[in-house]
Amino acid sequence: MTKTIGPSSGLKLSAGRTAVIGAMLVTIGPLSLALYTPALPTLAETFDTTASVIKLTLTVYFAGFTLAQLLCGPLSDAFGRRPVILGFFSLYLLGSILAWLAPSIEVLLLGRLVQGIGASSGIAVARAIVRDQFSGEVGARIMNLMAVILGIGPALSPSIGALTMNAFGWQAIFILMVVYASFILLMTLTIVPETNAYRNVALIRPKKMLASYWTLLRSFEFMQPALILGFTIGVIYTLASILPFVLIERLGLTPLQFGLGMVFQSGSFFAGGVATRFLLRWFNAEELLAPALVLSAVGGLALFGVTQFDQLSFLSIMIPIGVFAFGASMALPALSMRGMDPFPEIAGAASALMGFIQMAGGFFGSLVTAVIVQDSVAALGLVMPSMALIALCLLFVPRKKPTLEEQSLIP
């Protein structure tokens, strides 16, 4: 017998409020990177360690973020979205305090790991909240609005992080994260309702969790968009571990100049979301998908050429990255809804696995730059173009109709 928790139907938010709340939850991931990246070279000096070790603070964050999503998604399906936000953002708050007070690189690494685990609920739960209430083109438009709002925080965060570090030291960056986490917790306690109408405690049992994920993993309808997102959005996370060392160490930018310059990347992502919002008046989200991924691939190939011919400058690097980010933002709404639409009863698991695959792309890219291709310029010219081209190729893998067995939401 299925056991449910709470009312039989979740409460519904307006589309605008859903987008704002969802964007604030999703923002915690890129915010935790964008605020922090201007401090990477400084932290290497502060803790008397190498750039590769400091890059591991990003790698452990990715690891915690990526793996914990697989737990918090089913937890939100079983017990609701609100309890998961409260529990995991409390962990993020703890990790931020650890990083703020870190006396050694080991404690900083631990703090970043706990931060990653806590932040994982943001991306997993936010998309589930959208899917709880909306589907199809309406859901895609909300995802697009979330992307537009999401672009604002990361666009300003590197500059805020650099200014904060220059004025108060690197610890102040983590104090800002403490403040943000505290605000999310207060918001959830006061104005965020429970939207999950299918709460079912059975879904947290190991067998049911595995069954939910197995349903998704064997579904072409889910895996194709999820993998495309993984190779697209994963690039943006990977760049966070490369660009500080290319722009600050190789090109000589100060942390403040780097922070201001990163507005170019996040601003391009924001511009792509705004452009998509206008284009959705005349085209549906699916019609914009191929042009968006072609644009991202063009940006990747341009960056490959810049690095291969050693034509490094701020603009020669950031313009191709801006083109890539613009296309990635355009592709996000269609891919998100294409993967989640068929699975309303396990929306948390679908959102979590989709986020896991995105972060796995970022984790893989950052691990490659930390361990295998340690020269930052070489990594910049190889990782982003390769991932962008793989995403484009995946789009043209023929789609097939799901079998009756695949249409079953939970085996």
ABEGO torsion letter per residue (X at the ends): XBBBBEBABBBBBBAAAAAAAAAAAAAAAAAAAAAAAAAAAAAAAAAGBBAAAAAAAAAAAAAAAAAAAAAAAAAAAAAEAAAAAAAAAAAAAAAAAAAAABABAAAAAAAAAAAAAAAAAAAAAAAAAAAAABBEAAAAAAAAAAAAAAAAAAAAAAAAAAAAAAAAEAAAAAAAAAAAAAAAAAAAAAABBBABAABBAAAABAAAAAAAAAAAAABAAAAAAAAAAAAAAAAAAAAAAAAAAAAAAAAGBBAAAAAAAAAAAAAAAAAAAAAAAAAAAABBAAAAAAAAAAAAAAAAAAAAAAAAAGBBBAAAAAAAAAAAAAAAAAAAAAAAAAAAAABAAAAAAAAAAAAAAAAAAAAAAAAAAAAABABAAAAAAAAAAAAAAAAAAAAABBBBBBBAAAABABX
